[in-house]
Amino acid sequence: MTWTVSKLLQWSQLYLAEKGIEESRLQVEYLLAHVLAKKRLSLYLESDRVLNETELAAFKTLLQRRSQKEPLQYILGTHLFMDLNLKVGPGVFIPRFETEVLVENVLEAFQKREMKTARILELGIGTGAISLAIAKKYPDMAIVGVDVSAEALKYAKENIGLHACSQIELRQGDLFSSIEPHEKFDVIISNPPYLAEPLWASLKDEVKLHEPKEALFSGEEGLDCILKIIETSRYYLKPEGMLFVEFSPEQRDQIEAVFKKDTFFTMWKFVRDYEHRDRLFIAERGKT
Ligand SMILES: C[S@@+](CC[C@H](N)C(=O)[O-])C[C@H]1O[C@@H](n2cnc3c(N)ncnc32)[C@H](O)[C@@H]1O
C-alpha cells in the first residue's frame, strides 16, 4: 500500500482517537513533521508526497509511543517554556504553563528593587526552566539549582549548555541538604512537588504513567516539601531575602495558617495564575 502524507495523517488521527488521545490530528501532525524534519504546517504543501519505508517505520514507532499515552513532548524531545526551547524526555518533569507566573513575579521583584546581581537558590530545578528563564534576562545573577533526581539533573545540565548559562551551578540533594550552613541567598525559588498522593488515580495517563512521581507528589496533602521549604529557608535567606514558591490552589488556607503563626517573614502574599487560582506565594524576610 502506498502511504501519502495526507493518507497517513488521516489514518493515524483515527488510530490515536480510538486510543483516547485528545487533539489526535494535531498530535499526528507533530509526529510526522518530526520524522520528516519539517515544520508542521508545511505538511499541507506536501500532502501527496509518498513516504518511504524508513520514514514509515520511524513514524510507526513514534505513533506507538504516543498511543501508549507517552507525552508528545517526551517523544519530540523538546518543550517550549517562555521562548526557551528545552530538552525534555522520560525522567524529567515537563514545565507547565502556570509556572510562568512564578518567573514573571521574580523578574518583577528584581526590577522593582533594581537588582542586577543576586544569589539565587532554586529547589527542584528539573529541566532548568525557571532558572534559565531568569538567567537569560539577568546574566549576572549566580544561581544554585538543586534536584534530588540525577535524571532531572542530566536534562538541566544539557539545557544549561544549550543556552550557554554557565552561571547556574547544579547540585544533587534533598532540598537544602547540599547547601552549606554559611551559604546565604537573596532569593529562594521553588516549584516543588505539591500534589496530594490520593490524587494519583485522577491524573491523566500521560502524567500518571510517564512523568516521574517524585516530581509530582509530596505526602498525603501534597504539602510536605512546601512546609519544609518555609521552615528551612529562614536559615539560608539573607536579610530582606525573598522566597517564591508555587503551590496548588486548595493548599492556600493551610499555607496562610502557617504564615499567620510564623513571625520570621515580615511580608507574605499570594498570587493567582492566569485562571485566577491561587498559585504562588511570595514571602520576605525583614531587614534584620
Ligand atoms: C514540579 S517539578 C518542577 C521542575 C522545574 N522547576 C519546573 O518548574 O519545571 C519538581 C522538581 O523537584 C524535584 N524534587 C522532588 N523532591 C525533591 C527534594 N526533596 N529535593 C530536591 N528536589 C526535589 C523533582 O525531581 C522535580 O525535578
The ligand as an ORCA input file, in Angstrom:
! r2SCAN-3c Opt
* xyz 0 1
  C       7.267     20.069     39.863
  S       8.894     19.659     39.377
  C       9.498     21.267     38.900
  C      10.668     21.232     37.965
  C      11.049     22.615     37.397
  N      11.486     23.518     38.433
  C       9.874     23.221     36.658
  O       9.219     24.120     37.189
  O       9.598     22.758     35.535
  C       9.662     19.359     40.937
  C      11.144     19.009     40.885
  O      11.607     18.846     42.227
  C      12.433     17.709     42.313
  N      12.330     17.232     43.707
  C      11.364     16.494     44.287
  N      11.610     16.311     45.584
  C      12.777     16.955     45.848
  C      13.563     17.121     47.026
  N      13.200     16.601     48.180
  N      14.711     17.835     46.934
  C      15.109     18.378     45.757
  N      14.389     18.246     44.595
  C      13.245     17.555     44.657
  C      11.893     16.752     41.285
  O      12.852     15.813     40.883
  C      11.475     17.720     40.164
  O      12.528     17.922     39.254
*
